[in-house]
Amino acid sequence: MTKKGIMLALFAMLSMLSIAAQTNDINFSDASGTYYQVFAEKGKDAALALAKEMDARFAVYNRLFRFPLSRLTKPLTVRSFATKAAYDTYVNAKLGNTRNGAVYLHYSNRPDLNELVVLDGSEEAKMVFPHQAFIQFLRAFVQNPPTWLQEGLAIYFTTLGYDSKNGEPTYEENLSWLEMVKSWGNTAPNPEAVIMSDIQNPLASPQIQGASWAFVSFLLNTDNEEYRRSLYEIFMVLSPTESRETNSKIAMDRIVPWISIEELTMEYQSYIKERKTFSELIEAGRQAYAAKDLAKAEVLFLSAMNLQPTHYASHYYLGLLSYEQKKYDMAENYYRSALLYGADEALVNYALGLNAGAAGRKADAVQYLEKAAASAPDRYKAKVQELLPRFK
């Protein structure tokens, strides 16, 4: 070994010893799940809770991939830090820099060192952790997945949440990249460029991220069974050990014999053009409502609610539609949901007052209207004073 090689080996050994010393200085509690071994600085209960969450996430991932569990030779490791200083020190010692919130550390030649590291409870972790957790899962089965598959699905699963109270995963489709992808128009990378980006003309970030998400979203949501089946078959044939380039070629070879790339591209472009964001659906619904096309408005608001079930806007507008159709009980339920999800209290109480009055519940109408006036007198006091005599 050369002098330079000896120095590099010594530096690596010292770095590992330093990391071990830093970790040993922290009192981690550990817990085992079905698929994970978790080490948590916050204690045993925190470790158990995180292991349960990770198992729930794993189950969601593998309902899509159906990877054989026999490929897992050991539990996946998660290390949770309670303080930013300890987290930064640990990650910096591993990478030479730190990462906000969470990072998956992968070592092709030392899989025993692979681990997901997270700063528990941080705002950054809420945004980054789901993305990194998915990458840990995928690379546990496929060391070097095609970049488009890894990034596209990591973005797709970024909005996979977890309800710790009920012990259940939650999901709202992630459309945060849709507006950007649509803005690319005809300059957007076509499916072939995305699939082969590890081999031919690598795409720059964030283009590869946005284009990868868009293509994955298309394959998962398309009505064309051939396209969906091709994606599932790709999952089955990816090599656990080959390079990203080889796996990209494997993916393309699975598609080309059965599917016309030209037709695939046309349908993909049509899908992106026609796909609407939550805001676009709400605005289109409002326009239909203003034009008294209530049936169309209802379809649009329901579509928006399916995208973001916990956003107040769709619930509020569906309340207005129900009120217009004299479905007063349904309207009240929608209005109450809108309040639960953060709608303006004065606005919704005013709507509840009108709805109760139309339903003949005069006492309730007075109560709601007075709440609206008290919450926002500048907007509702005069209106309420004009209305109240009708209900007394």
NUMARMAR-639366 format. One record per residue (C-alpha): residue number from 1; z, y, x negated. Coordinates in Angstrom, 3 decimals. Layout:
REM NUMARMAR-639366
<site k="NUM" Z="Z" Y="Y" X="X"/>
...
This chain:
REM NUMARMAR-639366
<site k="1" Z="0.000" Y="0.000" X="0.000"/>
<site k="2" Z="-0.860" Y="3.478" X="-1.293"/>
<site k="3" Z="1.764" Y="6.133" X="-1.934"/>
<site k="4" Z="0.513" Y="8.029" X="1.103"/>
<site k="5" Z="0.745" Y="4.875" X="3.221"/>
<site k="6" Z="4.302" Y="4.220" X="2.059"/>
<site k="7" Z="5.284" Y="7.801" X="2.926"/>
<site k="8" Z="3.734" Y="7.518" X="6.398"/>
<site k="9" Z="5.491" Y="4.204" X="7.028"/>
<site k="10" Z="8.794" Y="5.675" X="5.849"/>
<site k="11" Z="8.327" Y="8.718" X="8.077"/>
<site k="12" Z="7.595" Y="6.486" X="11.068"/>
<site k="13" Z="10.678" Y="4.380" X="10.372"/>
<site k="14" Z="12.876" Y="7.473" X="10.038"/>
<site k="15" Z="11.467" Y="8.861" X="13.278"/>
<site k="16" Z="12.302" Y="5.650" X="15.119"/>
<site k="17" Z="15.809" Y="5.625" X="13.672"/>
<site k="18" Z="16.242" Y="9.270" X="14.710"/>
<site k="19" Z="15.131" Y="8.484" X="18.256"/>
<site k="20" Z="17.449" Y="5.500" X="18.430"/>
<site k="21" Z="20.344" Y="7.630" X="17.222"/>
<site k="22" Z="19.603" Y="10.329" X="19.799"/>
<site k="23" Z="19.409" Y="7.732" X="22.577"/>
<site k="24" Z="22.603" Y="6.026" X="21.480"/>
<site k="25" Z="24.416" Y="9.359" X="21.667"/>
<site k="26" Z="23.706" Y="9.417" X="25.410"/>
<site k="27" Z="25.624" Y="7.168" X="27.764"/>
<site k="28" Z="22.889" Y="5.495" X="29.815"/>
<site k="29" Z="23.663" Y="3.202" X="32.708"/>
<site k="30" Z="21.090" Y="0.550" X="33.481"/>
<site k="31" Z="19.949" Y="-1.260" X="36.601"/>
<site k="32" Z="17.327" Y="-3.875" X="37.317"/>
<site k="33" Z="14.881" Y="-3.823" X="40.170"/>
<site k="34" Z="12.253" Y="-6.407" X="41.008"/>
<site k="35" Z="9.710" Y="-4.884" X="38.635"/>
<site k="36" Z="11.638" Y="-2.242" X="36.689"/>
<site k="37" Z="14.483" Y="-1.805" X="34.242"/>
<site k="38" Z="15.953" Y="1.670" X="34.667"/>
<site k="39" Z="18.215" Y="3.575" X="32.273"/>
<site k="40" Z="19.835" Y="6.642" X="33.831"/>
<site k="41" Z="22.019" Y="9.261" X="32.193"/>
<site k="42" Z="23.522" Y="10.142" X="35.576"/>
<site k="43" Z="25.193" Y="6.754" X="35.985"/>
<site k="44" Z="24.902" Y="3.378" X="37.639"/>
<site k="45" Z="24.270" Y="4.613" X="41.161"/>
<site k="46" Z="21.431" Y="6.832" X="39.937"/>
<site k="47" Z="19.910" Y="3.911" X="38.026"/>
<site k="48" Z="20.093" Y="1.639" X="41.087"/>
<site k="49" Z="18.560" Y="4.301" X="43.343"/>
<site k="50" Z="15.691" Y="4.929" X="40.944"/>
<site k="51" Z="15.030" Y="1.195" X="40.509"/>
<site k="52" Z="14.786" Y="0.868" X="44.293"/>
<site k="53" Z="12.379" Y="3.799" X="44.495"/>
<site k="54" Z="10.191" Y="2.442" X="41.704"/>
<site k="55" Z="9.971" Y="-0.960" X="43.396"/>
<site k="56" Z="8.864" Y="0.784" X="46.609"/>
<site k="57" Z="6.176" Y="2.690" X="44.704"/>
<site k="58" Z="5.034" Y="-0.497" X="42.971"/>
<site k="59" Z="4.607" Y="-2.216" X="46.346"/>
<site k="60" Z="2.388" Y="0.634" X="47.603"/>
<site k="61" Z="0.238" Y="0.549" X="44.466"/>
<site k="62" Z="-0.239" Y="-3.177" X="44.513"/>
<site k="63" Z="-1.139" Y="-3.313" X="48.186"/>
<site k="64" Z="-4.310" Y="-1.606" X="46.967"/>
<site k="65" Z="-4.880" Y="-3.399" X="43.657"/>
<site k="66" Z="-3.525" Y="-6.912" X="44.343"/>
<site k="67" Z="-2.960" Y="-7.465" X="40.612"/>
<site k="68" Z="-1.514" Y="-10.919" X="39.838"/>
<site k="69" Z="2.167" Y="-10.476" X="39.079"/>
<site k="70" Z="1.922" Y="-13.165" X="36.415"/>
<site k="71" Z="0.396" Y="-10.505" X="34.154"/>
<site k="72" Z="3.760" Y="-8.745" X="33.926"/>
<site k="73" Z="5.552" Y="-10.267" X="30.956"/>
<site k="74" Z="8.598" Y="-7.991" X="31.263"/>
<site k="75" Z="9.975" Y="-5.345" X="33.640"/>
<site k="76" Z="8.547" Y="-1.842" X="33.333"/>
<site k="77" Z="10.978" Y="0.583" X="31.689"/>
<site k="78" Z="12.045" Y="3.930" X="33.150"/>
<site k="79" Z="14.411" Y="6.277" X="31.298"/>
<site k="80" Z="15.970" Y="9.112" X="33.290"/>
<site k="81" Z="17.623" Y="12.114" X="31.616"/>
<site k="82" Z="20.079" Y="14.446" X="33.326"/>
<site k="83" Z="19.643" Y="17.459" X="31.020"/>
<site k="84" Z="16.510" Y="19.250" X="29.856"/>
<site k="85" Z="17.788" Y="19.541" X="26.296"/>
<site k="86" Z="18.229" Y="15.783" X="25.936"/>
<site k="87" Z="14.903" Y="15.081" X="27.648"/>
<site k="88" Z="13.008" Y="17.566" X="25.452"/>
<site k="89" Z="14.611" Y="16.242" X="22.278"/>
<site k="90" Z="13.741" Y="12.650" X="23.137"/>
<site k="91" Z="10.131" Y="13.327" X="24.169"/>
<site k="92" Z="9.522" Y="15.668" X="21.247"/>
<site k="93" Z="10.726" Y="12.994" X="18.815"/>
<site k="94" Z="8.239" Y="10.563" X="20.362"/>
<site k="95" Z="5.199" Y="12.837" X="20.742"/>
<site k="96" Z="5.738" Y="15.804" X="18.449"/>
<site k="97" Z="5.844" Y="18.037" X="21.545"/>
<site k="98" Z="7.468" Y="17.945" X="24.940"/>
<site k="99" Z="6.049" Y="17.501" X="28.452"/>
<site k="100" Z="7.289" Y="19.131" X="31.614"/>
<site k="101" Z="9.197" Y="16.909" X="34.013"/>
<site k="102" Z="7.962" Y="13.420" X="33.195"/>
<site k="103" Z="5.685" Y="11.532" X="30.838"/>
<site k="104" Z="4.543" Y="7.967" X="30.429"/>
<site k="105" Z="4.704" Y="6.849" X="26.792"/>
<site k="106" Z="2.192" Y="4.098" X="26.016"/>
<site k="107" Z="1.862" Y="2.151" X="22.770"/>
<site k="108" Z="-1.092" Y="-0.235" X="22.658"/>
<site k="109" Z="0.280" Y="-2.107" X="19.643"/>
<site k="110" Z="3.929" Y="-2.066" X="20.768"/>
<site k="111" Z="4.027" Y="-2.649" X="24.531"/>
<site k="112" Z="7.764" Y="-3.300" X="24.273"/>
<site k="113" Z="8.177" Y="0.461" X="23.625"/>
<site k="114" Z="6.212" Y="1.575" X="26.689"/>
<site k="115" Z="8.329" Y="3.615" X="29.084"/>
<site k="116" Z="8.255" Y="6.273" X="31.759"/>
<site k="117" Z="10.562" Y="9.166" X="30.818"/>
<site k="118" Z="11.732" Y="11.627" X="33.482"/>
<site k="119" Z="13.963" Y="14.686" X="33.731"/>
<site k="120" Z="15.853" Y="13.767" X="36.882"/>
<site k="121" Z="15.983" Y="16.368" X="39.639"/>
<site k="122" Z="13.772" Y="18.943" X="37.930"/>
<site k="123" Z="11.133" Y="20.866" X="39.859"/>
<site k="124" Z="8.550" Y="19.867" X="37.261"/>
<site k="125" Z="9.363" Y="16.187" X="37.761"/>
<site k="126" Z="8.703" Y="16.455" X="41.497"/>
<site k="127" Z="5.140" Y="17.472" X="40.684"/>
<site k="128" Z="4.433" Y="15.272" X="37.648"/>
<site k="129" Z="6.522" Y="12.142" X="38.156"/>
<site k="130" Z="4.353" Y="10.452" X="40.848"/>
<site k="131" Z="1.254" Y="10.953" X="38.684"/>
<site k="132" Z="2.877" Y="9.468" X="35.600"/>
<site k="133" Z="4.529" Y="6.644" X="37.568"/>
<site k="134" Z="1.142" Y="5.473" X="38.791"/>
<site k="135" Z="-0.325" Y="5.536" X="35.275"/>
<site k="136" Z="2.569" Y="3.368" X="34.074"/>
<site k="137" Z="1.812" Y="0.849" X="36.824"/>
<site k="138" Z="-1.938" Y="0.763" X="36.173"/>
<site k="139" Z="-1.675" Y="0.464" X="32.390"/>
<site k="140" Z="0.861" Y="-2.337" X="32.711"/>
<site k="141" Z="-2.008" Y="-4.465" X="34.051"/>
<site k="142" Z="-5.040" Y="-2.812" X="32.418"/>
<site k="143" Z="-4.311" Y="-1.360" X="28.987"/>
<site k="144" Z="-7.381" Y="0.889" X="28.979"/>
<site k="145" Z="-8.705" Y="1.553" X="32.485"/>
<site k="146" Z="-11.771" Y="3.777" X="32.896"/>
<site k="147" Z="-10.688" Y="7.426" X="32.821"/>
<site k="148" Z="-12.200" Y="8.131" X="36.247"/>
<site k="149" Z="-10.232" Y="5.309" X="37.828"/>
<site k="150" Z="-6.962" Y="6.244" X="36.137"/>
<site k="151" Z="-7.165" Y="9.975" X="36.810"/>
<site k="152" Z="-8.732" Y="9.740" X="40.246"/>
<site k="153" Z="-6.111" Y="7.350" X="41.578"/>
<site k="154" Z="-3.258" Y="9.118" X="39.781"/>
<site k="155" Z="-4.202" Y="12.287" X="41.665"/>
<site k="156" Z="-4.624" Y="10.289" X="44.878"/>
<site k="157" Z="-1.059" Y="8.992" X="44.502"/>
<site k="158" Z="0.461" Y="12.311" X="43.391"/>
<site k="159" Z="1.565" Y="12.920" X="46.977"/>
<site k="160" Z="3.221" Y="9.524" X="47.279"/>
<site k="161" Z="6.821" Y="10.453" X="47.968"/>
<site k="162" Z="10.017" Y="8.590" X="48.684"/>
<site k="163" Z="12.524" Y="9.020" X="51.495"/>
<site k="164" Z="15.768" Y="8.064" X="49.772"/>
<site k="165" Z="17.715" Y="8.203" X="53.048"/>
<site k="166" Z="15.577" Y="5.522" X="54.683"/>
<site k="167" Z="14.527" Y="3.810" X="51.464"/>
<site k="168" Z="10.843" Y="4.138" X="52.347"/>
<site k="169" Z="7.762" Y="5.589" X="50.638"/>
<site k="170" Z="6.015" Y="8.532" X="52.308"/>
<site k="171" Z="2.444" Y="9.727" X="51.883"/>
<site k="172" Z="0.300" Y="12.721" X="52.767"/>
<site k="173" Z="-3.282" Y="12.686" X="51.488"/>
<site k="174" Z="-3.738" Y="14.916" X="48.458"/>
<site k="175" Z="-6.610" Y="17.355" X="49.076"/>
<site k="176" Z="-5.533" Y="19.957" X="46.529"/>
<site k="177" Z="-8.720" Y="19.401" X="44.492"/>
<site k="178" Z="-11.141" Y="19.476" X="47.414"/>
<site k="179" Z="-11.752" Y="23.225" X="47.465"/>
<site k="180" Z="-12.545" Y="23.278" X="43.742"/>
<site k="181" Z="-14.859" Y="20.276" X="43.960"/>
<site k="182" Z="-16.698" Y="21.786" X="46.928"/>
<site k="183" Z="-17.135" Y="25.041" X="45.001"/>
<site k="184" Z="-19.127" Y="23.191" X="42.325"/>
<site k="185" Z="-21.933" Y="22.571" X="44.813"/>
<site k="186" Z="-24.980" Y="20.944" X="43.235"/>
<site k="187" Z="-23.462" Y="21.248" X="39.751"/>
<site k="188" Z="-20.778" Y="18.663" X="40.549"/>
<site k="189" Z="-20.998" Y="15.474" X="38.445"/>
<site k="190" Z="-22.689" Y="12.667" X="40.349"/>
<site k="191" Z="-21.039" Y="9.223" X="40.711"/>
<site k="192" Z="-22.945" Y="7.724" X="37.780"/>
<site k="193" Z="-21.821" Y="10.541" X="35.466"/>
<site k="194" Z="-18.231" Y="10.027" X="36.616"/>
<site k="195" Z="-18.247" Y="6.250" X="36.154"/>
<site k="196" Z="-19.871" Y="6.476" X="32.712"/>
<site k="197" Z="-17.946" Y="9.534" X="31.484"/>
<site k="198" Z="-16.100" Y="7.461" X="28.864"/>
<site k="199" Z="-19.439" Y="6.500" X="27.338"/>
<site k="200" Z="-22.011" Y="9.196" X="28.087"/>
<site k="201" Z="-21.364" Y="12.937" X="27.942"/>
<site k="202" Z="-17.585" Y="12.963" X="28.447"/>
<site k="203" Z="-16.567" Y="15.455" X="31.141"/>
<site k="204" Z="-14.164" Y="18.234" X="30.263"/>
<site k="205" Z="-10.817" Y="18.518" X="32.028"/>
<site k="206" Z="-10.292" Y="19.597" X="34.809"/>
<site k="207" Z="-13.838" Y="18.580" X="35.770"/>
<site k="208" Z="-13.165" Y="14.916" X="35.054"/>
<site k="209" Z="-9.955" Y="15.070" X="37.081"/>
<site k="210" Z="-11.497" Y="16.779" X="40.100"/>
<site k="211" Z="-14.669" Y="14.675" X="40.039"/>
<site k="212" Z="-12.686" Y="11.452" X="39.559"/>
<site k="213" Z="-10.377" Y="12.231" X="42.485"/>
<site k="214" Z="-13.366" Y="13.118" X="44.685"/>
<site k="215" Z="-15.180" Y="9.871" X="43.895"/>
<site k="216" Z="-12.070" Y="7.749" X="44.432"/>
<site k="217" Z="-11.352" Y="9.557" X="47.713"/>
<site k="218" Z="-14.901" Y="8.820" X="48.842"/>
<site k="219" Z="-14.684" Y="5.123" X="47.959"/>
<site k="220" Z="-11.330" Y="4.719" X="49.742"/>
<site k="221" Z="-12.320" Y="6.653" X="52.879"/>
<site k="222" Z="-15.990" Y="5.762" X="53.305"/>
<site k="223" Z="-17.148" Y="3.870" X="56.389"/>
<site k="224" Z="-19.538" Y="1.887" X="54.184"/>
<site k="225" Z="-17.948" Y="-1.510" X="53.616"/>
<site k="226" Z="-20.177" Y="-2.179" X="50.592"/>
<site k="227" Z="-18.740" Y="0.801" X="48.719"/>
<site k="228" Z="-15.128" Y="-0.105" X="49.483"/>
<site k="229" Z="-15.697" Y="-3.726" X="48.521"/>
<site k="230" Z="-17.228" Y="-2.637" X="45.205"/>
<site k="231" Z="-14.081" Y="-0.669" X="44.389"/>
<site k="232" Z="-11.848" Y="-3.649" X="45.158"/>
<site k="233" Z="-14.070" Y="-5.904" X="43.063"/>
<site k="234" Z="-13.794" Y="-3.462" X="40.161"/>
<site k="235" Z="-10.013" Y="-3.833" X="40.321"/>
<site k="236" Z="-10.445" Y="-7.598" X="40.030"/>
<site k="237" Z="-12.828" Y="-7.660" X="37.057"/>
<site k="238" Z="-11.388" Y="-4.963" X="34.775"/>
<site k="239" Z="-10.312" Y="-6.398" X="31.442"/>
<site k="240" Z="-6.572" Y="-6.190" X="30.670"/>
<site k="241" Z="-7.288" Y="-5.675" X="26.953"/>
<site k="242" Z="-10.764" Y="-4.178" X="26.435"/>
<site k="243" Z="-11.473" Y="-0.495" X="25.709"/>
<site k="244" Z="-12.049" Y="2.225" X="28.276"/>
<site k="245" Z="-15.721" Y="2.208" X="27.348"/>
<site k="246" Z="-16.061" Y="-1.519" X="27.981"/>
<site k="247" Z="-14.181" Y="-1.280" X="31.269"/>
<site k="248" Z="-16.412" Y="1.618" X="32.337"/>
<site k="249" Z="-19.452" Y="-0.577" X="31.735"/>
<site k="250" Z="-17.798" Y="-3.444" X="33.632"/>
<site k="251" Z="-17.275" Y="-1.080" X="36.590"/>
<site k="252" Z="-20.886" Y="0.113" X="36.537"/>
<site k="253" Z="-22.212" Y="-3.440" X="36.229"/>
<site k="254" Z="-20.224" Y="-4.385" X="39.324"/>
<site k="255" Z="-21.904" Y="-1.597" X="41.330"/>
<site k="256" Z="-25.521" Y="-1.479" X="40.125"/>
<site k="257" Z="-26.842" Y="-4.895" X="41.268"/>
<site k="258" Z="-25.692" Y="-4.373" X="44.844"/>
<site k="259" Z="-25.797" Y="-0.629" X="45.520"/>
<site k="260" Z="-28.480" Y="2.023" X="45.124"/>
<site k="261" Z="-27.047" Y="4.792" X="42.943"/>
<site k="262" Z="-29.345" Y="7.295" X="44.667"/>
<site k="263" Z="-28.044" Y="6.377" X="48.129"/>
<site k="264" Z="-24.463" Y="6.280" X="46.872"/>
<site k="265" Z="-24.888" Y="9.781" X="45.422"/>
<site k="266" Z="-26.332" Y="11.183" X="48.654"/>
<site k="267" Z="-23.534" Y="9.739" X="50.785"/>
<site k="268" Z="-20.892" Y="10.896" X="48.300"/>
<site k="269" Z="-22.258" Y="14.455" X="48.316"/>
<site k="270" Z="-22.362" Y="14.447" X="52.117"/>
<site k="271" Z="-18.755" Y="13.227" X="52.250"/>
<site k="272" Z="-17.539" Y="16.048" X="49.998"/>
<site k="273" Z="-19.531" Y="18.673" X="51.890"/>
<site k="274" Z="-18.193" Y="17.565" X="55.276"/>
<site k="275" Z="-14.599" Y="16.904" X="54.215"/>
<site k="276" Z="-12.290" Y="19.697" X="55.355"/>
<site k="277" Z="-9.024" Y="20.883" X="53.876"/>
<site k="278" Z="-5.921" Y="21.353" X="56.012"/>
<site k="279" Z="-6.512" Y="25.125" X="56.102"/>
<site k="280" Z="-10.150" Y="24.659" X="57.115"/>
<site k="281" Z="-9.151" Y="22.341" X="59.968"/>
<site k="282" Z="-6.531" Y="24.793" X="61.231"/>
<site k="283" Z="-8.992" Y="27.710" X="61.102"/>
<site k="284" Z="-11.718" Y="25.705" X="62.847"/>
<site k="285" Z="-9.171" Y="24.667" X="65.471"/>
<site k="286" Z="-8.149" Y="28.274" X="66.036"/>
<site k="287" Z="-11.775" Y="29.277" X="66.505"/>
<site k="288" Z="-12.329" Y="26.479" X="69.014"/>
<site k="289" Z="-9.142" Y="27.476" X="70.847"/>
<site k="290" Z="-10.247" Y="31.106" X="71.003"/>
<site k="291" Z="-13.589" Y="29.946" X="72.415"/>
<site k="292" Z="-11.690" Y="27.918" X="75.073"/>
<site k="293" Z="-13.113" Y="24.661" X="73.706"/>
<site k="294" Z="-9.775" Y="22.923" X="74.051"/>
<site k="295" Z="-11.050" Y="19.379" X="73.493"/>
<site k="296" Z="-12.594" Y="20.303" X="70.139"/>
<site k="297" Z="-9.520" Y="22.322" X="69.169"/>
<site k="298" Z="-7.268" Y="19.353" X="69.900"/>
<site k="299" Z="-9.344" Y="17.022" X="67.676"/>
<site k="300" Z="-9.212" Y="19.531" X="64.823"/>
<site k="301" Z="-5.465" Y="20.177" X="65.101"/>
<site k="302" Z="-4.728" Y="16.450" X="65.306"/>
<site k="303" Z="-6.863" Y="15.894" X="62.208"/>
<site k="304" Z="-4.870" Y="18.598" X="60.425"/>
<site k="305" Z="-1.614" Y="16.982" X="61.511"/>
<site k="306" Z="-2.803" Y="13.624" X="60.140"/>
<site k="307" Z="-3.385" Y="15.288" X="56.761"/>
<site k="308" Z="-0.048" Y="17.083" X="56.655"/>
<site k="309" Z="2.303" Y="15.642" X="59.287"/>
<site k="310" Z="5.203" Y="17.869" X="58.245"/>
<site k="311" Z="3.381" Y="21.209" X="58.290"/>
<site k="312" Z="4.381" Y="23.356" X="61.248"/>
<site k="313" Z="0.975" Y="24.923" X="61.984"/>
<site k="314" Z="-0.723" Y="21.958" X="63.663"/>
<site k="315" Z="2.373" Y="21.257" X="65.776"/>
<site k="316" Z="2.529" Y="24.877" X="66.943"/>
<site k="317" Z="-1.137" Y="25.014" X="67.929"/>
<site k="318" Z="-0.950" Y="21.653" X="69.679"/>
<site k="319" Z="1.959" Y="23.165" X="71.605"/>
<site k="320" Z="-0.280" Y="26.038" X="72.674"/>
<site k="321" Z="-2.976" Y="23.597" X="73.788"/>
<site k="322" Z="-0.473" Y="21.565" X="75.817"/>
<site k="323" Z="0.800" Y="24.771" X="77.430"/>
<site k="324" Z="-2.769" Y="25.737" X="78.380"/>
<site k="325" Z="-3.187" Y="22.292" X="79.967"/>
<site k="326" Z="0.127" Y="22.673" X="81.862"/>
<site k="327" Z="1.651" Y="19.744" X="79.943"/>
<site k="328" Z="4.934" Y="21.574" X="79.533"/>
<site k="329" Z="7.103" Y="18.700" X="78.284"/>
<site k="330" Z="4.548" Y="17.853" X="75.612"/>
<site k="331" Z="4.268" Y="21.516" X="74.652"/>
<site k="332" Z="8.032" Y="21.777" X="74.202"/>
<site k="333" Z="8.060" Y="18.706" X="71.952"/>
<site k="334" Z="5.342" Y="20.156" X="69.750"/>
<site k="335" Z="7.111" Y="23.533" X="69.569"/>
<site k="336" Z="10.380" Y="21.878" X="68.584"/>
<site k="337" Z="8.578" Y="19.959" X="65.861"/>
<site k="338" Z="7.075" Y="23.211" X="64.610"/>
<site k="339" Z="10.587" Y="24.692" X="64.374"/>
<site k="340" Z="11.836" Y="21.596" X="62.557"/>
<site k="341" Z="9.076" Y="21.960" X="59.949"/>
<site k="342" Z="9.707" Y="25.626" X="59.251"/>
<site k="343" Z="7.719" Y="27.708" X="61.730"/>
<site k="344" Z="8.731" Y="31.300" X="62.443"/>
<site k="345" Z="11.740" Y="31.023" X="64.778"/>
<site k="346" Z="10.991" Y="34.160" X="66.771"/>
<site k="347" Z="7.371" Y="33.138" X="67.359"/>
<site k="348" Z="8.268" Y="29.623" X="68.512"/>
<site k="349" Z="11.236" Y="30.707" X="70.645"/>
<site k="350" Z="8.957" Y="33.163" X="72.413"/>
<site k="351" Z="6.468" Y="30.340" X="73.053"/>
<site k="352" Z="9.295" Y="28.058" X="74.223"/>
<site k="353" Z="10.447" Y="30.794" X="76.628"/>
<site k="354" Z="7.002" Y="31.177" X="78.187"/>
<site k="355" Z="6.656" Y="27.407" X="78.412"/>
<site k="356" Z="10.052" Y="26.942" X="80.080"/>
<site k="357" Z="9.280" Y="29.741" X="82.523"/>
<site k="358" Z="5.944" Y="28.166" X="83.463"/>
<site k="359" Z="7.737" Y="24.843" X="83.987"/>
<site k="360" Z="10.183" Y="26.513" X="86.389"/>
<site k="361" Z="13.204" Y="26.301" X="84.061"/>
<site k="362" Z="14.258" Y="29.927" X="84.380"/>
<site k="363" Z="17.631" Y="29.701" X="82.604"/>
<site k="364" Z="16.024" Y="28.043" X="79.585"/>
<site k="365" Z="13.268" Y="30.651" X="79.584"/>
<site k="366" Z="15.824" Y="33.481" X="79.413"/>
<site k="367" Z="17.707" Y="31.758" X="76.583"/>
<site k="368" Z="14.603" Y="31.234" X="74.460"/>
<site k="369" Z="13.228" Y="34.719" X="75.062"/>
<site k="370" Z="16.522" Y="36.387" X="74.171"/>
<site k="371" Z="16.575" Y="34.364" X="70.920"/>
<site k="372" Z="13.081" Y="35.608" X="70.105"/>
<site k="373" Z="14.058" Y="39.228" X="70.758"/>
<site k="374" Z="17.226" Y="38.908" X="68.670"/>
<site k="375" Z="15.349" Y="37.290" X="65.740"/>
<site k="376" Z="12.520" Y="39.817" X="65.597"/>
<site k="377" Z="13.242" Y="42.843" X="67.805"/>
<site k="378" Z="10.348" Y="44.801" X="66.324"/>
<site k="379" Z="7.902" Y="42.182" X="67.579"/>
<site k="380" Z="9.494" Y="40.816" X="70.741"/>
<site k="381" Z="12.174" Y="43.095" X="72.174"/>
<site k="382" Z="9.814" Y="45.142" X="74.321"/>
<site k="383" Z="7.841" Y="42.073" X="75.455"/>
<site k="384" Z="11.019" Y="40.192" X="76.370"/>
<site k="385" Z="12.490" Y="43.136" X="78.300"/>
<site k="386" Z="9.299" Y="43.205" X="80.352"/>
<site k="387" Z="9.395" Y="39.463" X="81.034"/>
<site k="388" Z="13.095" Y="38.840" X="81.707"/>
<site k="389" Z="13.175" Y="40.230" X="85.296"/>
<site k="390" Z="10.763" Y="37.457" X="86.319"/>
<site k="391" Z="13.299" Y="34.808" X="85.376"/>
<site k="392" Z="16.517" Y="36.298" X="86.734"/>
